Amino acid sequence: MNMKVTLMNKLDAEERELTQQIQTYEACTMAVLNMARDQIRPLHKFAVEDIVSSLHRMTIELQTELLHLRLEKALCQPSKH
């Protein structure tokens, strides 16, 4: 097995992992938003905002990491010319 195939397999696995992490953060964000919407007792607005903002920040960081990984994968692909 050549090194390029091994590298692509590694990058594919990393891409799947990052995608799953992003989906998890997005699901948690939606859960917090739904909880805030369906609240029975009042929640502290700024605390909820901080929580959702933190989750969103992590999602953006992971999306940026995924973008760089996809760029690396694209640059590793053999030219189709």
HELIX and SHEET records of a PDB file:
HELIX    1   1 MET A    3  ARG A   37  1                                  35    
HELIX    2   2 LYS A   45  CYS A   76  1                                  32    
END                                                                             
